[in-house]
Amino acid sequence: MKRKILLDLNVPRPPASAFPTASQGKDIPHLTLDSHNGSVTGEVWLLRAKPEPARERAHLHFYSHNGSVKALVVRKLPSMARVAWS
């Protein structure tokens, strides 16, 4: 699995009801990349357009059961919000 993602932290996380029962009561991640039989490579750009006094940390989970995991996480500043993605 190889993905490039722009993650807007102003959008609320999915409700706990959207996940399997085992996830109930646990901290729900903003993003999960998971592979059972291959590697996981993720490039994630974080966007927060509205700065908040009490900032929440981004919760990202990268998993591979039988392969390597590579992750690049970049905090995207509000001044860069107008950059076009190709």
C-alpha positions as CSV (number, residue, x, y, z in Angstrom):
1,M,0.0,0.0,0.0
2,K,1.4,3.4,-1.0
3,R,-0.5,6.6,-0.3
4,K,-0.1,10.3,-0.3
5,I,-2.8,12.0,1.8
6,L,-3.7,15.5,2.8
7,L,-5.5,15.2,6.2
8,D,-7.6,18.1,7.4
9,L,-7.7,18.0,11.2
10,N,-10.6,20.5,11.2
11,V,-12.8,17.6,10.0
12,P,-14.0,15.5,13.0
13,R,-12.8,12.0,13.4
14,P,-15.3,9.2,12.5
15,P,-17.6,8.1,15.3
16,A,-16.6,5.0,17.4
17,S,-19.7,3.3,15.9
18,A,-18.0,3.2,12.5
19,F,-15.4,0.8,13.8
20,P,-15.5,-2.8,15.0
21,T,-16.6,-3.5,18.5
22,A,-13.0,-4.0,19.6
23,S,-12.4,-0.3,19.0
24,Q,-15.2,0.8,21.3
25,G,-13.8,2.9,24.2
26,K,-10.4,3.2,22.7
27,D,-8.8,6.3,21.2
28,I,-10.0,6.5,17.5
29,P,-7.2,7.5,15.1
30,H,-7.6,10.3,12.5
31,L,-6.1,7.9,9.9
32,T,-5.2,4.2,9.7
33,L,-3.1,2.6,6.9
34,D,-3.1,-1.2,7.3
35,S,-1.8,-4.0,5.1
36,H,-1.8,-7.8,6.0
37,N,0.6,-9.1,3.3
38,G,2.6,-6.2,2.0
39,S,4.5,-3.0,3.0
40,V,2.9,0.3,4.0
41,T,4.3,3.6,2.7
42,G,2.5,6.7,3.7
43,E,3.1,10.4,3.1
44,V,0.7,12.4,5.2
45,W,0.4,16.2,5.1
46,L,-1.5,17.6,8.1
47,L,-3.7,20.7,7.6
48,R,-5.2,22.7,10.5
49,A,-6.6,26.0,9.0
50,K,-8.0,27.2,12.4
51,P,-5.4,27.3,15.1
52,E,-6.9,26.4,18.5
53,P,-5.6,27.3,21.9
54,A,-5.7,23.7,23.1
55,R,-4.4,21.8,20.1
56,E,-5.2,18.1,19.8
57,R,-2.5,15.8,18.6
58,A,-3.0,13.9,15.3
59,H,-3.4,10.2,15.9
60,L,-2.1,8.2,13.0
61,H,-1.7,4.4,12.8
62,F,0.5,2.6,10.3
63,Y,0.4,-1.2,10.4
64,S,1.8,-4.1,8.3
65,H,1.5,-7.6,9.6
66,N,4.0,-9.1,7.1
67,G,5.9,-6.2,5.6
68,S,7.8,-3.0,6.2
69,V,6.3,0.4,7.3
70,K,7.5,3.8,6.1
71,A,5.8,7.0,7.1
72,L,6.5,10.7,6.4
73,V,4.3,13.1,8.3
74,V,4.5,16.9,7.5
75,R,2.6,19.6,9.3
76,K,1.1,21.9,6.7
77,L,1.0,25.5,7.8
78,P,-2.1,27.6,7.2
79,S,-0.2,29.9,4.8
80,M,0.4,26.9,2.5
81,A,-3.3,26.0,2.3
82,R,-3.6,27.4,-1.2
83,V,-1.0,25.2,-2.7
84,A,-2.4,23.1,-5.5
85,W,-2.0,19.3,-5.4
86,S,-1.3,17.6,-8.7
